[in-house]
């Protein structure tokens, strides 16, 4: 086996070993995004933020030109 073939085989094996890592990273990223979405949903639907957003929308719709 030539040196070039050995290097090529090693790079193919290395790529195969790294293939599963991107899937695991996507899974962790997806879980983190879902967790952030839950926290954001809880904050936005809380009483204080909900009333503040309602007040902001009412003031924006009551603007006279």
PDB file of N, CA, C, O and CB in Angstrom:
ATOM      1  N   UNK A   1       0.852  -1.171   0.000  1.00  0.00           N
ATOM      2  CA  UNK A   1       0.000   0.000   0.000  1.00  0.00           C
ATOM      3  C   UNK A   1       0.899   1.235   0.000  1.00  0.00           C
ATOM      4  O   UNK A   1       1.839   1.338   0.787  1.00  0.00           O
ATOM      5  CB  UNK A   1      -0.970  -0.002   1.227  1.00  0.00           C
ATOM      6  N   UNK A   2       0.595   2.147  -0.880  1.00  0.00           N
ATOM      7  CA  UNK A   2       1.408   3.360  -0.978  1.00  0.00           C
ATOM      8  C   UNK A   2       1.068   4.322   0.155  1.00  0.00           C
ATOM      9  O   UNK A   2       0.047   4.188   0.830  1.00  0.00           O
ATOM     10  CB  UNK A   2       1.198   4.045  -2.342  1.00  0.00           C
ATOM     11  N   UNK A   3       1.942   5.281   0.338  1.00  0.00           N
ATOM     12  CA  UNK A   3       1.740   6.284   1.401  1.00  0.00           C
ATOM     13  C   UNK A   3       0.468   7.091   1.129  1.00  0.00           C
ATOM     14  O   UNK A   3      -0.279   7.399   2.058  1.00  0.00           O
ATOM     15  CB  UNK A   3       2.972   7.237   1.505  1.00  0.00           C
ATOM     16  N   UNK A   4       0.219   7.434  -0.127  1.00  0.00           N
ATOM     17  CA  UNK A   4      -0.979   8.191  -0.489  1.00  0.00           C
ATOM     18  C   UNK A   4      -2.248   7.417  -0.123  1.00  0.00           C
ATOM     19  O   UNK A   4      -3.200   7.993   0.402  1.00  0.00           O
ATOM     20  CB  UNK A   4      -0.972   8.517  -1.993  1.00  0.00           C
ATOM     21  N   UNK A   5      -2.256   6.124  -0.399  1.00  0.00           N
ATOM     22  CA  UNK A   5      -3.413   5.295  -0.073  1.00  0.00           C
ATOM     23  C   UNK A   5      -3.617   5.208   1.433  1.00  0.00           C
ATOM     24  O   UNK A   5      -4.754   5.216   1.904  1.00  0.00           O
ATOM     25  CB  UNK A   5      -3.250   3.894  -0.662  1.00  0.00           C
ATOM     26  N   UNK A   6      -2.528   5.125   2.194  1.00  0.00           N
ATOM     27  CA  UNK A   6      -2.635   5.083   3.650  1.00  0.00           C
ATOM     28  C   UNK A   6      -3.235   6.383   4.192  1.00  0.00           C
ATOM     29  O   UNK A   6      -4.102   6.365   5.066  1.00  0.00           O
ATOM     30  CB  UNK A   6      -1.254   4.831   4.280  1.00  0.00           C
ATOM     31  N   UNK A   7      -2.760   7.506   3.660  1.00  0.00           N
ATOM     32  CA  UNK A   7      -3.293   8.800   4.105  1.00  0.00           C
ATOM     33  C   UNK A   7      -4.756   8.951   3.723  1.00  0.00           C
ATOM     34  O   UNK A   7      -5.556   9.457   4.510  1.00  0.00           O
ATOM     35  CB  UNK A   7      -2.477   9.951   3.507  1.00  0.00           C
ATOM     36  N   UNK A   8      -5.106   8.521   2.532  1.00  0.00           N
ATOM     37  CA  UNK A   8      -6.496   8.610   2.075  1.00  0.00           C
ATOM     38  C   UNK A   8      -7.404   7.740   2.934  1.00  0.00           C
ATOM     39  O   UNK A   8      -8.492   8.172   3.316  1.00  0.00           O
ATOM     40  CB  UNK A   8      -6.607   8.194   0.599  1.00  0.00           C
ATOM     41  N   UNK A   9      -6.977   6.534   3.237  1.00  0.00           N
ATOM     42  CA  UNK A   9      -7.753   5.631   4.073  1.00  0.00           C
ATOM     43  C   UNK A   9      -7.911   6.211   5.477  1.00  0.00           C
ATOM     44  O   UNK A   9      -8.983   6.102   6.072  1.00  0.00           O
ATOM     45  CB  UNK A   9      -7.087   4.246   4.135  1.00  0.00           C
ATOM     46  N   UNK A  10      -6.861   6.821   6.009  1.00  0.00           N
ATOM     47  CA  UNK A  10      -6.934   7.433   7.341  1.00  0.00           C
ATOM     48  C   UNK A  10      -7.908   8.608   7.335  1.00  0.00           C
ATOM     49  O   UNK A  10      -8.636   8.801   8.309  1.00  0.00           O
ATOM     50  CB  UNK A  10      -5.535   7.902   7.803  1.00  0.00           C
ATOM     51  N   UNK A  11      -7.938   9.399   6.256  1.00  0.00           N
ATOM     52  CA  UNK A  11      -8.866  10.526   6.206  1.00  0.00           C
ATOM     53  C   UNK A  11     -10.311  10.044   6.079  1.00  0.00           C
ATOM     54  O   UNK A  11     -11.217  10.660   6.640  1.00  0.00           O
ATOM     55  CB  UNK A  11      -8.514  11.454   5.038  1.00  0.00           C
ATOM     56  N   UNK A  12     -10.533   8.958   5.355  1.00  0.00           N
ATOM     57  CA  UNK A  12     -11.885   8.400   5.234  1.00  0.00           C
ATOM     58  C   UNK A  12     -12.338   7.866   6.583  1.00  0.00           C
ATOM     59  O   UNK A  12     -13.483   8.082   6.981  1.00  0.00           O
ATOM     60  CB  UNK A  12     -11.931   7.276   4.163  1.00  0.00           C
ATOM     61  N   UNK A  13     -11.459   7.177   7.286  1.00  0.00           N
ATOM     62  CA  UNK A  13     -11.808   6.666   8.624  1.00  0.00           C
ATOM     63  C   UNK A  13     -12.072   7.818   9.580  1.00  0.00           C
ATOM     64  O   UNK A  13     -12.989   7.748  10.399  1.00  0.00           O
ATOM     65  CB  UNK A  13     -10.682   5.764   9.179  1.00  0.00           C
ATOM     66  N   UNK A  14     -11.284   8.865   9.485  1.00  0.00           N
ATOM     67  CA  UNK A  14     -11.486  10.028  10.341  1.00  0.00           C
ATOM     68  C   UNK A  14     -12.809  10.705  10.059  1.00  0.00           C
ATOM     69  O   UNK A  14     -13.484  11.147  10.990  1.00  0.00           O
ATOM     70  CB  UNK A  14     -10.356  11.016  10.161  1.00  0.00           C
ATOM     71  N   UNK A  15     -13.198  10.797   8.799  1.00  0.00           N
ATOM     72  CA  UNK A  15     -14.480  11.401   8.436  1.00  0.00           C
ATOM     73  C   UNK A  15     -15.631  10.546   8.940  1.00  0.00           C
ATOM     74  O   UNK A  15     -16.646  11.078   9.390  1.00  0.00           O
ATOM     75  CB  UNK A  15     -14.582  11.586   6.915  1.00  0.00           C
ATOM     76  N   UNK A  16     -15.486   9.242   8.871  1.00  0.00           N
ATOM     77  CA  UNK A  16     -16.535   8.353   9.362  1.00  0.00           C
ATOM     78  C   UNK A  16     -16.674   8.476  10.876  1.00  0.00           C
ATOM     79  O   UNK A  16     -17.783   8.414  11.405  1.00  0.00           O
ATOM     80  CB  UNK A  16     -16.237   6.895   8.970  1.00  0.00           C
ATOM     81  N   UNK A  17     -15.567   8.649  11.566  1.00  0.00           N
ATOM     82  CA  UNK A  17     -15.621   8.799  13.019  1.00  0.00           C
ATOM     83  C   UNK A  17     -16.280  10.114  13.412  1.00  0.00           C
ATOM     84  O   UNK A  17     -16.909  10.192  14.467  1.00  0.00           O
ATOM     85  CB  UNK A  17     -14.217   8.719  13.617  1.00  0.00           C
ATOM     86  N   UNK A  18     -16.150  11.138  12.596  1.00  0.00           N
ATOM     87  CA  UNK A  18     -16.734  12.444  12.886  1.00  0.00           C
ATOM     88  C   UNK A  18     -18.189  12.552  12.461  1.00  0.00           C
ATOM     89  O   UNK A  18     -18.870  13.495  12.865  1.00  0.00           O
ATOM     90  CB  UNK A  18     -15.936  13.518  12.210  1.00  0.00           C
ATOM     91  N   UNK A  19     -18.683  11.626  11.666  1.00  0.00           N
ATOM     92  CA  UNK A  19     -20.046  11.721  11.128  1.00  0.00           C
ATOM     93  C   UNK A  19     -21.096  11.724  12.223  1.00  0.00           C
ATOM     94  O   UNK A  19     -22.083  12.452  12.116  1.00  0.00           O
ATOM     95  CB  UNK A  19     -20.313  10.574  10.174  1.00  0.00           C
ATOM     96  N   UNK A  20     -20.918  10.945  13.259  1.00  0.00           N
ATOM     97  CA  UNK A  20     -21.893  10.887  14.342  1.00  0.00           C
ATOM     98  C   UNK A  20     -21.880  12.119  15.214  1.00  0.00           C
ATOM     99  O   UNK A  20     -22.886  12.428  15.852  1.00  0.00           O
ATOM    100  CB  UNK A  20     -21.646   9.683  15.185  1.00  0.00           C
ATOM    101  N   UNK A  21     -20.775  12.829  15.259  1.00  0.00           N
ATOM    102  CA  UNK A  21     -20.678  13.998  16.116  1.00  0.00           C
ATOM    103  C   UNK A  21     -21.614  15.106  15.659  1.00  0.00           C
ATOM    104  O   UNK A  21     -22.202  15.790  16.496  1.00  0.00           O
ATOM    105  CB  UNK A  21     -19.252  14.503  16.149  1.00  0.00           C
ATOM    106  N   UNK A  22     -21.765  15.299  14.372  1.00  0.00           N
ATOM    107  CA  UNK A  22     -22.643  16.376  13.920  1.00  0.00           C
ATOM    108  C   UNK A  22     -24.090  16.072  14.302  1.00  0.00           C
ATOM    109  O   UNK A  22     -24.845  16.990  14.620  1.00  0.00           O
ATOM    110  CB  UNK A  22     -22.519  16.576  12.393  1.00  0.00           C
ATOM    111  N   UNK A  23     -24.482  14.823  14.278  1.00  0.00           N
ATOM    112  CA  UNK A  23     -25.836  14.453  14.680  1.00  0.00           C
ATOM    113  C   UNK A  23     -26.043  14.724  16.161  1.00  0.00           C
ATOM    114  O   UNK A  23     -27.088  15.241  16.556  1.00  0.00           O
ATOM    115  CB  UNK A  23     -26.112  12.977  14.367  1.00  0.00           C
ATOM    116  N   UNK A  24     -25.071  14.384  16.974  1.00  0.00           N
ATOM    117  CA  UNK A  24     -25.173  14.642  18.409  1.00  0.00           C
ATOM    118  C   UNK A  24     -25.197  16.142  18.689  1.00  0.00           C
ATOM    119  O   UNK A  24     -25.925  16.601  19.569  1.00  0.00           O
ATOM    120  CB  UNK A  24     -24.005  13.980  19.159  1.00  0.00           C
ATOM    121  N   UNK A  25     -24.416  16.893  17.953  1.00  0.00           N
ATOM    122  CA  UNK A  25     -24.409  18.340  18.146  1.00  0.00           C
ATOM    123  C   UNK A  25     -25.747  18.951  17.739  1.00  0.00           C
ATOM    124  O   UNK A  25     -26.244  19.856  18.409  1.00  0.00           O
ATOM    125  CB  UNK A  25     -23.268  18.981  17.345  1.00  0.00           C
ATOM    126  N   UNK A  26     -26.328  18.469  16.654  1.00  0.00           N
ATOM    127  CA  UNK A  26     -27.649  18.955  16.255  1.00  0.00           C
ATOM    128  C   UNK A  26     -28.695  18.613  17.312  1.00  0.00           C
ATOM    129  O   UNK A  26     -29.582  19.420  17.591  1.00  0.00           O
ATOM    130  CB  UNK A  26     -28.054  18.359  14.897  1.00  0.00           C
ATOM    131  N   UNK A  27     -28.600  17.440  17.893  1.00  0.00           N
ATOM    132  CA  UNK A  27     -29.560  17.036  18.921  1.00  0.00           C
ATOM    133  C   UNK A  27     -29.447  17.935  20.150  1.00  0.00           C
ATOM    134  O   UNK A  27     -30.463  18.367  20.694  1.00  0.00           O
ATOM    135  CB  UNK A  27     -29.337  15.565  19.317  1.00  0.00           C
ATOM    136  N   UNK A  28     -28.238  18.216  20.585  1.00  0.00           N
ATOM    137  CA  UNK A  28     -28.038  19.086  21.741  1.00  0.00           C
ATOM    138  C   UNK A  28     -28.508  20.502  21.422  1.00  0.00           C
ATOM    139  O   UNK A  28     -29.136  21.150  22.260  1.00  0.00           O
ATOM    140  CB  UNK A  28     -26.553  19.095  22.167  1.00  0.00           C
ATOM    141  N   UNK A  29     -28.214  20.981  20.233  1.00  0.00           N
ATOM    142  CA  UNK A  29     -28.674  22.312  19.825  1.00  0.00           C
ATOM    143  C   UNK A  29     -30.186  22.399  19.771  1.00  0.00           C
ATOM    144  O   UNK A  29     -30.766  23.410  20.168  1.00  0.00           O
ATOM    145  CB  UNK A  29     -28.097  22.675  18.472  1.00  0.00           C
ATOM    146  N   UNK A  30     -30.830  21.349  19.285  1.00  0.00           N
ATOM    147  CA  UNK A  30     -32.288  21.324  19.214  1.00  0.00           C
ATOM    148  C   UNK A  30     -32.902  21.325  20.606  1.00  0.00           C
ATOM    149  O   UNK A  30     -33.879  22.031  20.858  1.00  0.00           O
ATOM    150  CB  UNK A  30     -32.765  20.101  18.430  1.00  0.00           C
ATOM    151  N   UNK A  31     -32.335  20.539  21.505  1.00  0.00           N
ATOM    152  CA  UNK A  31     -32.828  20.522  22.890  1.00  0.00           C
ATOM    153  C   UNK A  31     -32.639  21.883  23.552  1.00  0.00           C
ATOM    154  O   UNK A  31     -33.524  22.344  24.273  1.00  0.00           O
ATOM    155  CB  UNK A  31     -32.106  19.434  23.708  1.00  0.00           C
ATOM    156  N   UNK A  32     -31.524  22.519  23.323  1.00  0.00           N
ATOM    157  CA  UNK A  32     -31.282  23.843  23.898  1.00  0.00           C
ATOM    158  C   UNK A  32     -32.268  24.863  23.340  1.00  0.00           C
ATOM    159  O   UNK A  32     -32.779  25.698  24.086  1.00  0.00           O
ATOM    160  CB  UNK A  32     -29.838  24.295  23.622  1.00  0.00           C
ATOM    161  N   UNK A  33     -32.540  24.806  22.041  1.00  0.00           N
ATOM    162  CA  UNK A  33     -33.493  25.727  21.423  1.00  0.00           C
ATOM    163  C   UNK A  33     -34.898  25.506  21.972  1.00  0.00           C
ATOM    164  O   UNK A  33     -35.628  26.468  22.210  1.00  0.00           O
ATOM    165  CB  UNK A  33     -33.490  25.560  19.900  1.00  0.00           C
ATOM    166  N   UNK A  34     -35.276  24.260  22.171  1.00  0.00           N
ATOM    167  CA  UNK A  34     -36.597  23.955  22.751  1.00  0.00           C
ATOM    168  C   UNK A  34     -36.697  24.462  24.181  1.00  0.00           C
ATOM    169  O   UNK A  34     -37.728  25.002  24.581  1.00  0.00           O
ATOM    170  CB  UNK A  34     -36.868  22.442  22.715  1.00  0.00           C
ATOM    171  N   UNK A  35     -35.638  24.291  24.947  1.00  0.00           N
ATOM    172  CA  UNK A  35     -35.625  24.800  26.314  1.00  0.00           C
ATOM    173  C   UNK A  35     -35.748  26.313  26.350  1.00  0.00           C
ATOM    174  O   UNK A  35     -36.479  26.864  27.173  1.00  0.00           O
ATOM    175  CB  UNK A  35     -34.356  24.368  27.024  1.00  0.00           C
ATOM    176  N   UNK A  36     -35.037  26.979  25.465  1.00  0.00           N
ATOM    177  CA  UNK A  36     -35.117  28.438  25.378  1.00  0.00           C
ATOM    178  C   UNK A  36     -36.520  28.874  24.961  1.00  0.00           C
ATOM    179  O   UNK A  36     -37.038  29.867  25.473  1.00  0.00           O
ATOM    180  CB  UNK A  36     -34.072  28.979  24.381  1.00  0.00           C
ATOM    181  N   UNK A  37     -37.130  28.147  24.048  1.00  0.00           N
ATOM    182  CA  UNK A  37     -38.484  28.479  23.601  1.00  0.00           C
ATOM    183  C   UNK A  37     -39.490  28.345  24.744  1.00  0.00           C
ATOM    184  O   UNK A  37     -40.400  29.165  24.864  1.00  0.00           O
ATOM    185  CB  UNK A  37     -38.895  27.578  22.428  1.00  0.00           C
ATOM    186  N   UNK A  38     -39.338  27.333  25.572  1.00  0.00           N
ATOM    187  CA  UNK A  38     -40.240  27.152  26.717  1.00  0.00           C
ATOM    188  C   UNK A  38     -40.086  28.308  27.698  1.00  0.00           C
ATOM    189  O   UNK A  38     -41.080  28.851  28.179  1.00  0.00           O
ATOM    190  CB  UNK A  38     -39.961  25.807  27.429  1.00  0.00           C
ATOM    191  N   UNK A  39     -38.855  28.682  27.992  1.00  0.00           N
ATOM    192  CA  UNK A  39     -38.615  29.799  28.909  1.00  0.00           C
ATOM    193  C   UNK A  39     -39.180  31.088  28.329  1.00  0.00           C
ATOM    194  O   UNK A  39     -39.824  31.857  29.042  1.00  0.00           O
ATOM    195  CB  UNK A  39     -37.106  29.958  29.196  1.00  0.00           C
ATOM    196  N   UNK A  40     -38.950  31.329  27.060  1.00  0.00           N
ATOM    197  CA  UNK A  40     -39.476  32.532  26.421  1.00  0.00           C
ATOM    198  C   UNK A  40     -40.996  32.541  26.423  1.00  0.00           C
ATOM    199  O   UNK A  40     -41.601  33.587  26.655  1.00  0.00           O
ATOM    200  CB  UNK A  40     -38.959  32.642  24.994  1.00  0.00           C
ATOM    201  N   UNK A  41     -41.620  31.410  26.172  1.00  0.00           N
ATOM    202  CA  UNK A  41     -43.081  31.306  26.200  1.00  0.00           C
ATOM    203  C   UNK A  41     -43.618  31.634  27.588  1.00  0.00           C
ATOM    204  O   UNK A  41     -44.600  32.364  27.719  1.00  0.00           O
ATOM    205  CB  UNK A  41     -43.531  29.897  25.777  1.00  0.00           C
ATOM    206  N   UNK A  42     -42.977  31.096  28.623  1.00  0.00           N
ATOM    207  CA  UNK A  42     -43.410  31.361  29.997  1.00  0.00           C
ATOM    208  C   UNK A  42     -43.278  32.841  30.336  1.00  0.00           C
ATOM    209  O   UNK A  42     -44.142  33.401  31.010  1.00  0.00           O
ATOM    210  CB  UNK A  42     -42.596  30.520  30.988  1.00  0.00           C
ATOM    211  N   UNK A  43     -42.216  33.471  29.878  1.00  0.00           N
ATOM    212  CA  UNK A  43     -42.016  34.898  30.160  1.00  0.00           C
ATOM    213  C   UNK A  43     -43.059  35.735  29.432  1.00  0.00           C
ATOM    214  O   UNK A  43     -43.656  36.633  30.025  1.00  0.00           O
ATOM    215  CB  UNK A  43     -40.596  35.343  29.750  1.00  0.00           C
ATOM    216  N   UNK A  44     -43.280  35.452  28.166  1.00  0.00           N
ATOM    217  CA  UNK A  44     -44.206  36.256  27.366  1.00  0.00           C
ATOM    218  C   UNK A  44     -45.646  36.077  27.826  1.00  0.00           C
ATOM    219  O   UNK A  44     -46.433  37.021  27.756  1.00  0.00           O
ATOM    220  CB  UNK A  44     -44.084  35.890  25.892  1.00  0.00           C
ATOM    221  N   UNK A  45     -46.003  34.899  28.291  1.00  0.00           N
ATOM    222  CA  UNK A  45     -47.381  34.668  28.723  1.00  0.00           C
ATOM    223  C   UNK A  45     -47.607  34.987  30.197  1.00  0.00           C
ATOM    224  O   UNK A  45     -48.710  34.788  30.707  1.00  0.00           O
ATOM    225  CB  UNK A  45     -47.764  33.238  28.457  1.00  0.00           C
ATOM    226  N   UNK A  46     -46.583  35.478  30.886  1.00  0.00           N
ATOM    227  CA  UNK A  46     -46.778  35.866  32.286  1.00  0.00           C
ATOM    228  C   UNK A  46     -47.670  37.101  32.347  1.00  0.00           C
ATOM    229  O   UNK A  46     -47.793  37.827  31.360  1.00  0.00           O
ATOM    230  CB  UNK A  46     -45.411  36.139  32.988  1.00  0.00           C
ATOM    231  N   UNK A  47     -48.284  37.340  33.483  1.00  0.00           N
ATOM    232  CA  UNK A  47     -49.233  38.430  33.632  1.00  0.00           C
ATOM    233  C   UNK A  47     -48.629  39.797  33.383  1.00  0.00           C
ATOM    234  O   UNK A  47     -49.240  40.628  32.710  1.00  0.00           O
ATOM    235  CB  UNK A  47     -49.821  38.395  34.992  1.00  0.00           C
ATOM    236  N   UNK A  48     -47.442  40.047  33.911  1.00  0.00           N
ATOM    237  CA  UNK A  48     -46.808  41.357  33.780  1.00  0.00           C
ATOM    238  C   UNK A  48     -46.472  41.655  32.322  1.00  0.00           C
ATOM    239  O   UNK A  48     -46.798  42.730  31.817  1.00  0.00           O
ATOM    240  CB  UNK A  48     -45.538  41.427  34.640  1.00  0.00           C
ATOM    241  N   UNK A  49     -45.836  40.732  31.659  1.00  0.00           N
ATOM    242  CA  UNK A  49     -45.432  40.953  30.264  1.00  0.00           C
ATOM    243  C   UNK A  49     -46.654  41.002  29.358  1.00  0.00           C
ATOM    244  O   UNK A  49     -46.702  41.806  28.427  1.00  0.00           O
ATOM    245  CB  UNK A  49     -44.465  39.845  29.794  1.00  0.00           C
ATOM    246  N   UNK A  50     -47.629  40.161  29.616  1.00  0.00           N
ATOM    247  CA  UNK A  50     -48.843  40.149  28.804  1.00  0.00           C
ATOM    248  C   UNK A  50     -49.581  41.478  28.896  1.00  0.00           C
ATOM    249  O   UNK A  50     -50.029  42.005  27.878  1.00  0.00           O
ATOM    250  CB  UNK A  50     -49.761  39.010  29.239  1.00  0.00           C
ATOM    251  N   UNK A  51     -49.712  42.023  30.094  1.00  0.00           N
ATOM    252  CA  UNK A  51     -50.395  43.315  30.236  1.00  0.00           C
ATOM    253  C   UNK A  51     -49.573  44.437  29.612  1.00  0.00           C
ATOM    254  O   UNK A  51     -50.140  45.362  29.031  1.00  0.00           O
ATOM    255  CB  UNK A  51     -50.663  43.622  31.721  1.00  0.00           C
ATOM    256  N   UNK A  52     -48.262  44.373  29.721  1.00  0.00           N
ATOM    257  CA  UNK A  52     -47.409  45.392  29.100  1.00  0.00           C
ATOM    258  C   UNK A  52     -47.538  45.355  27.579  1.00  0.00           C
ATOM    259  O   UNK A  52     -47.621  46.403  26.939  1.00  0.00           O
ATOM    260  CB  UNK A  52     -45.938  45.187  29.512  1.00  0.00           C
ATOM    261  N   UNK A  53     -47.556  44.161  26.999  1.00  0.00           N
ATOM    262  CA  UNK A  53     -47.723  44.048  25.551  1.00  0.00           C
ATOM    263  C   UNK A  53     -49.099  44.518  25.119  1.00  0.00           C
ATOM    264  O   UNK A  53     -49.228  45.177  24.087  1.00  0.00           O
ATOM    265  CB  UNK A  53     -47.499  42.610  25.099  1.00  0.00           C
ATOM    266  N   UNK A  54     -50.123  44.195  25.883  1.00  0.00           N
ATOM    267  CA  UNK A  54     -51.478  44.653  25.559  1.00  0.00           C
ATOM    268  C   UNK A  54     -51.557  46.168  25.605  1.00  0.00           C
ATOM    269  O   UNK A  54     -52.155  46.787  24.724  1.00  0.00           O
ATOM    270  CB  UNK A  54     -52.503  44.043  26.525  1.00  0.00           C
ATOM    271  N   UNK A  55     -50.955  46.775  26.632  1.00  0.00           N
ATOM    272  CA  UNK A  55     -50.935  48.233  26.734  1.00  0.00           C
ATOM    273  C   UNK A  55     -50.199  48.867  25.571  1.00  0.00           C
ATOM    274  O   UNK A  55     -50.631  49.890  25.038  1.00  0.00           O
ATOM    275  CB  UNK A  55     -50.296  48.662  28.039  1.00  0.00           C
ATOM    276  N   UNK A  56     -49.093  48.266  25.177  1.00  0.00           N
ATOM    277  CA  UNK A  56     -48.321  48.786  24.045  1.00  0.00           C
ATOM    278  C   UNK A  56     -49.129  48.725  22.754  1.00  0.00           C
ATOM    279  O   UNK A  56     -49.111  49.667  21.961  1.00  0.00           O
ATOM    280  CB  UNK A  56     -47.013  48.001  23.883  1.00  0.00           C
ATOM    281  N   UNK A  57     -49.830  47.628  22.544  1.00  0.00           N
ATOM    282  CA  UNK A  57     -50.644  47.483  21.328  1.00  0.00           C
ATOM    283  C   UNK A  57     -51.808  48.465  21.345  1.00  0.00           C
ATOM    284  O   UNK A  57     -52.131  49.059  20.316  1.00  0.00           O
ATOM    285  CB  UNK A  57     -51.171  46.037  21.192  1.00  0.00           C
ATOM    286  N   UNK A  58     -52.439  48.642  22.498  1.00  0.00           N
ATOM    287  CA  UNK A  58     -53.555  49.590  22.596  1.00  0.00           C
ATOM    288  C   UNK A  58     -53.086  51.010  22.309  1.00  0.00           C
ATOM    289  O   UNK A  58     -53.755  51.754  21.592  1.00  0.00           O
ATOM    290  CB  UNK A  58     -54.202  49.521  23.988  1.00  0.00           C
ATOM    291  N   UNK A  59     -51.930  51.393  22.872  1.00  0.00           N
ATOM    292  CA  UNK A  59     -51.405  52.743  22.594  1.00  0.00           C
ATOM    293  C   UNK A  59     -51.049  52.903  21.125  1.00  0.00           C
ATOM    294  O   UNK A  59     -51.247  53.978  20.560  1.00  0.00           O
ATOM    295  CB  UNK A  59     -50.169  53.033  23.461  1.00  0.00           C
ATOM    296  N   UNK A  60     -50.536  51.872  20.505  1.00  0.00           N
ATOM    297  CA  UNK A  60     -50.150  51.960  19.087  1.00  0.00           C
ATOM    298  C   UNK A  60     -51.394  52.093  18.213  1.00  0.00           C
ATOM    299  O   UNK A  60     -51.364  52.803  17.208  1.00  0.00           O
ATOM    300  CB  UNK A  60     -49.324  50.713  18.661  1.00  0.00           C
ATOM    301  N   UNK A  61     -52.489  51.422  18.579  1.00  0.00           N
ATOM    302  CA  UNK A  61     -53.704  51.490  17.773  1.00  0.00           C
ATOM    303  C   UNK A  61     -54.513  52.772  18.025  1.00  0.00           C
ATOM    304  O   UNK A  61     -55.326  53.158  17.185  1.00  0.00           O
ATOM    305  CB  UNK A  61     -54.570  50.279  18.055  1.00  0.00           C
ATOM    306  N   UNK A  62     -54.299  53.430  19.164  1.00  0.00           N
ATOM    307  CA  UNK A  62     -55.025  54.649  19.492  1.00  0.00           C
ATOM    308  C   UNK A  62     -54.320  55.919  19.041  1.00  0.00           C
ATOM    309  O   UNK A  62     -54.758  57.018  19.383  1.00  0.00           O
ATOM    310  CB  UNK A  62     -55.257  54.710  20.961  1.00  0.00           C
ATOM    311  N   UNK A  63     -53.257  55.793  18.295  1.00  0.00           N
ATOM    312  CA  UNK A  63     -52.509  56.971  17.839  1.00  0.00           C
ATOM    313  C   UNK A  63     -53.351  57.717  16.808  1.00  0.00           C
ATOM    314  O   UNK A  63     -53.915  57.125  15.888  1.00  0.00           O
ATOM    315  CB  UNK A  63     -51.119  56.563  17.234  1.00  0.00           C
ATOM    316  N   UNK A  64     -53.418  59.053  16.993  1.00  0.00           N
ATOM    317  CA  UNK A  64     -54.131  59.889  16.014  1.00  0.00           C
ATOM    318  C   UNK A  64     -53.112  60.569  15.104  1.00  0.00           C
ATOM    319  O   UNK A  64     -52.021  60.943  15.533  1.00  0.00           O
ATOM    320  CB  UNK A  64     -55.031  60.957  16.729  1.00  0.00           C
ATOM    321  N   UNK A  65     -53.489  60.713  13.864  1.00  0.00           N
ATOM    322  CA  UNK A  65     -52.592  61.327  12.892  1.00  0.00           C
ATOM    323  C   UNK A  65     -53.059  62.698  12.535  1.00  0.00           C
ATOM    324  O   UNK A  65     -52.425  63.374  11.725  1.00  0.00           O
ATOM    325  CB  UNK A  65     -52.479  60.483  11.651  1.00  0.00           C
TER     326      UNK A  65
END
